[in-house]
């Protein structure tokens, strides 16, 4: 979990994307603010990742595969 979390935070910093770390339940969460909306990413101890996206596209909740979308041109 730590490797994925640290890698994600490094990517956010490289892209100058604002984020706020925290914790809830059994996870470390990262609240990400971008012009197109807000993301909540949770990194669980067992290694799984949950991504919740609050944007008007209706995509909603996903897994770690959604993380790459944050770094696409125009996403942040």
Protein Blocks (a to p, Z undefined) as FASTA:
>chain_A
ZZmmmmmmmmmmmnopacddddehjbccdddddfkbccdddddfkopacdddddfkonop
adfklmmmmmgghkZZ
